[in-house]
Amino acid sequence: MNWNQALKSYQQYLLLERSLAAPSIEAYTSDVSKLMHFSQDQLQLSSPTEITSQHFQNFLAHLFDLGLSAHTQGRIISGNKGFFQFLLLEKAIPSNPLELIEGPRLGRKLPDVLSIEEVGKVIDAVDRSKPQGARNVAILETLYGCGLRVSEVCNLRLSGLHFDDGFVRVIGKGNKERLVPAGGAMMRAVLHYIEEDRGRQGIKDGDEDIVFLNHRGGGMSRVAIFNIVKETCIFAGVRKKVSPHTFRHSFATHLVEAGADLRAVQDMLGHESITTTEIYTHLDRSFLREEFGRYHPRGKK
């Protein structure tokens, strides 16, 4: 099995068995391709089955010399570990040579969040007199009210709105479906948009089931929603660097701060691992201040 054969088989595995989307498959195979090129050019190895732990250590030294960040190095290590785990499952290798390889220690970067007051300020800043005002309010309420990714908002379907039961059905990463609770403010805003504005415009063939439409009657793009968020925040006077994902972070942070169960938040966000969700436990600033003031000898006001 040469490198090209192994990579092709790995791509099929990611597509058919892991059900990953094309961008994810491209990212995984890109990390493996870096090792492939290094192995062929520097080590003269024609097959991944020849790779040893020492070979991979040499590859890591090469990445370090290139000046890649610790985060990028860690991602490449993780991607290649998955590739060799696949080869192990296929019985192409007797053991995973990367099993004991550790990635660089990464500092945990806490995401930016909006306060509850800032969220309200941004939503209130939307000019509802404009033709797309109701739609933009509904988009912002959906980003914050359901904690969706921007791609999930773009792909939200009318057939996925189960407002009688208080849920929306979302297609997330890897085409995985999940049900997310829909709050009253979000449902009111979306229904108002559907009943008032959306019903008045022509809709492109094939996009009849898409909830949020652009002025031409087609589905919204990620860039368009980024621009809506950016422009509305500027108009609202919010100086933070805000993106659609900031509303998702704020959704999760406010739930955790209010005492929501972490597993429930994990399910709502569609995180595969609870570790990803745990970052929001580090954002409960009011709890930290309270504990500091209670127990530190010079912490009391």
ZIZIRA-V577681 format. One record per backbone hydrogen bond with DSSP energy under -0.5 kcal/mol. NH is the residue of the N-H (numbers start at 0). CO is the residue of the C=O. E is the energy in kcal/mol with one decimal. If there is no record, write none. Layout:
# ZIZIRA-V577681
nh=NH co=CO e=E
nh=NH co=CO e=E
This chain:
# ZIZIRA-V577681
nh=2 co=45 e=-1.2
nh=5 co=1 e=-2.3
nh=6 co=2 e=-2.7
nh=7 co=3 e=-2.2
nh=8 co=4 e=-2.2
nh=9 co=5 e=-2.2
nh=10 co=6 e=-2.4
nh=11 co=7 e=-1.9
nh=12 co=8 e=-2.0
nh=13 co=9 e=-2.5
nh=14 co=10 e=-2.1
nh=15 co=11 e=-3.1
nh=16 co=12 e=-2.0
nh=17 co=12 e=-1.7
nh=19 co=13 e=-2.5
nh=24 co=20 e=-2.2
nh=25 co=21 e=-2.5
nh=26 co=22 e=-2.0
nh=27 co=23 e=-2.4
nh=28 co=24 e=-2.6
nh=29 co=25 e=-1.8
nh=30 co=26 e=-1.6
nh=31 co=27 e=-1.5
nh=32 co=28 e=-2.5
nh=33 co=29 e=-1.4
nh=34 co=30 e=-1.1
nh=35 co=31 e=-2.4
nh=36 co=32 e=-2.8
nh=37 co=33 e=-1.9
nh=38 co=34 e=-2.7
nh=39 co=35 e=-2.5
nh=40 co=36 e=-2.6
nh=41 co=37 e=-2.9
nh=42 co=37 e=-1.0
nh=42 co=38 e=-0.6
nh=44 co=38 e=-2.3
nh=45 co=43 e=-0.6
nh=49 co=46 e=-1.6
nh=50 co=47 e=-1.3
nh=55 co=51 e=-2.0
nh=56 co=52 e=-1.9
nh=57 co=53 e=-2.1
nh=58 co=54 e=-1.9
nh=59 co=55 e=-2.3
nh=60 co=56 e=-2.0
nh=61 co=57 e=-1.8
nh=62 co=58 e=-2.1
nh=63 co=59 e=-2.3
nh=64 co=60 e=-2.2
nh=65 co=61 e=-1.4
nh=66 co=63 e=-1.5
nh=67 co=62 e=-1.6
nh=72 co=68 e=-2.6
nh=73 co=69 e=-2.5
nh=74 co=70 e=-2.0
nh=75 co=71 e=-2.3
nh=76 co=72 e=-2.4
nh=77 co=73 e=-2.4
nh=78 co=74 e=-2.5
nh=79 co=75 e=-2.2
nh=80 co=76 e=-2.3
nh=81 co=77 e=-1.9
nh=82 co=78 e=-1.4
nh=83 co=79 e=-2.4
nh=84 co=80 e=-2.0
nh=85 co=81 e=-1.7
nh=86 co=82 e=-2.0
nh=87 co=83 e=-1.9
nh=88 co=84 e=-2.2
nh=89 co=85 e=-2.0
nh=90 co=87 e=-1.4
nh=91 co=86 e=-2.7
nh=92 co=86 e=-0.9
nh=96 co=94 e=-0.8
nh=98 co=95 e=-1.6
nh=100 co=97 e=-1.3
nh=108 co=106 e=-0.7
nh=109 co=107 e=-0.7
nh=118 co=114 e=-2.3
nh=119 co=115 e=-2.0
nh=120 co=116 e=-2.1
nh=121 co=117 e=-2.4
nh=122 co=118 e=-2.4
nh=123 co=119 e=-2.4
nh=124 co=120 e=-0.9
nh=124 co=121 e=-0.6
nh=125 co=122 e=-1.2
nh=127 co=125 e=-1.2
nh=129 co=126 e=-1.2
nh=132 co=129 e=-2.0
nh=135 co=131 e=-2.5
nh=136 co=132 e=-2.3
nh=137 co=133 e=-2.2
nh=138 co=134 e=-2.4
nh=139 co=135 e=-2.3
nh=140 co=136 e=-2.6
nh=141 co=137 e=-1.9
nh=142 co=138 e=-2.5
nh=143 co=139 e=-2.3
nh=144 co=140 e=-3.0
nh=145 co=141 e=-1.8
nh=146 co=142 e=-0.7
nh=147 co=141 e=-0.8
nh=152 co=148 e=-1.8
nh=153 co=149 e=-2.2
nh=154 co=150 e=-1.7
nh=155 co=152 e=-1.0
nh=157 co=208 e=-3.3
nh=159 co=156 e=-1.1
nh=160 co=157 e=-1.5
nh=161 co=159 e=-0.9
nh=161 co=166 e=-2.1
nh=164 co=161 e=-1.0
nh=165 co=161 e=-0.7
nh=166 co=161 e=-2.2
nh=167 co=179 e=-2.1
nh=168 co=159 e=-3.2
nh=169 co=167 e=-0.6
nh=169 co=177 e=-2.9
nh=171 co=169 e=-0.7
nh=171 co=175 e=-3.5
nh=174 co=171 e=-1.3
nh=175 co=172 e=-1.2
nh=177 co=169 e=-1.9
nh=179 co=167 e=-2.6
nh=181 co=165 e=-2.6
nh=182 co=180 e=-0.5
nh=186 co=182 e=-2.5
nh=187 co=183 e=-2.6
nh=188 co=184 e=-2.1
nh=189 co=185 e=-2.5
nh=190 co=186 e=-2.6
nh=191 co=187 e=-2.3
nh=192 co=188 e=-2.1
nh=193 co=189 e=-2.7
nh=194 co=190 e=-2.8
nh=195 co=191 e=-2.4
nh=196 co=191 e=-0.5
nh=196 co=192 e=-0.9
nh=197 co=192 e=-2.9
nh=198 co=193 e=-1.0
nh=199 co=196 e=-1.5
nh=200 co=197 e=-1.2
nh=203 co=216 e=-2.1
nh=206 co=203 e=-2.0
nh=209 co=206 e=-1.1
nh=210 co=155 e=-2.5
nh=212 co=210 e=-0.6
nh=213 co=217 e=-3.1
nh=216 co=213 e=-2.0
nh=219 co=211 e=-1.3
nh=224 co=220 e=-1.6
nh=225 co=221 e=-2.4
nh=226 co=222 e=-2.4
nh=227 co=223 e=-2.0
nh=228 co=224 e=-2.3
nh=229 co=225 e=-2.6
nh=230 co=226 e=-2.8
nh=231 co=227 e=-2.2
nh=232 co=228 e=-2.2
nh=233 co=229 e=-1.9
nh=234 co=230 e=-2.1
nh=235 co=231 e=-2.0
nh=236 co=232 e=-0.7
nh=236 co=233 e=-0.9
nh=237 co=232 e=-2.3
nh=238 co=236 e=-0.7
nh=241 co=239 e=-1.0
nh=245 co=242 e=-1.2
nh=246 co=242 e=-0.8
nh=246 co=243 e=-0.8
nh=247 co=243 e=-1.0
nh=248 co=244 e=-2.5
nh=249 co=245 e=-2.4
nh=250 co=246 e=-2.5
nh=251 co=247 e=-2.1
nh=252 co=248 e=-2.7
nh=253 co=249 e=-2.7
nh=254 co=250 e=-1.5
nh=255 co=251 e=-2.4
nh=256 co=252 e=-2.7
nh=257 co=253 e=-1.3
nh=258 co=255 e=-1.4
nh=259 co=254 e=-2.6
nh=264 co=260 e=-2.0
nh=265 co=261 e=-2.4
nh=266 co=262 e=-2.2
nh=267 co=263 e=-2.2
nh=268 co=264 e=-2.4
nh=269 co=265 e=-1.5
nh=270 co=265 e=-1.8
nh=275 co=272 e=-0.8
nh=276 co=272 e=-0.8
nh=277 co=273 e=-1.8
nh=278 co=275 e=-0.7
nh=279 co=276 e=-2.0
nh=280 co=277 e=-1.8
nh=281 co=278 e=-1.3
nh=282 co=279 e=-1.0
nh=283 co=280 e=-0.6
nh=284 co=282 e=-2.2
nh=287 co=283 e=-1.8
nh=288 co=284 e=-2.7
nh=289 co=285 e=-2.1
nh=290 co=286 e=-2.7
nh=291 co=287 e=-2.5
nh=292 co=288 e=-2.8
nh=293 co=289 e=-1.8
nh=294 co=290 e=-2.0
nh=295 co=291 e=-2.5
nh=298 co=295 e=-2.0
nh=299 co=295 e=-0.5
